[in-house]
């Protein structure tokens, strides 16, 4: 059973989250779900589970990892991603338009997306929940995974993908500290209307 704390549902399992999505989706032509958490918390994993459950095409998921900005190695906590493009996509989704944009991956490769808008729209990635974006999400999910656990999992993932130790060390010197600064500044756990803790 879900616990409700100050108007928020503490999501303790996947089925409970699915139930809430289905409940809200009954009364709307489409709904937009924003998923965020620390790097390594399981954002993509949760998005993939929802994709499979609702029968969504993978290219219909909007992933921040496909939306790198012009200065992804900058020192600012938001330099990694193209937030102007992200806001434009969110506005288009809310207007019921197709999922259509030109993104870029972490290697600078240009990516093209042109997809029908599904009933359940999933948008996932780091630092996604911000005050100016909350209006666009019907459901905003914070994955309540402790950062130290998330970082260790991110390191293990990167090593399994063949990254060298210098790159893996970026979780301690770059991405981890930026995630922490974002969390302390914006408190996405308070911006979210669903707290999801089935991260293991």
Secondary structure, DSSP 8 states (H G I E B T S, - for coil): --EEETTEEEE-SHHHHHHHHHHHHTTSS-EEEEEE-STTSSHHHHHHHHHHHHT--GGGSEEGGGBB-TTTT-SSTTTTB-HHHHHHHHHHHHTT--EEEEEE-TT--EEEEEE---SEEEEE-TT---TTTGGG-SEEEEE---HHHHHHHHHHHHHHTT--HHHHTHIIIIIHHHHHHHHHHH-HHHH-SEEE----
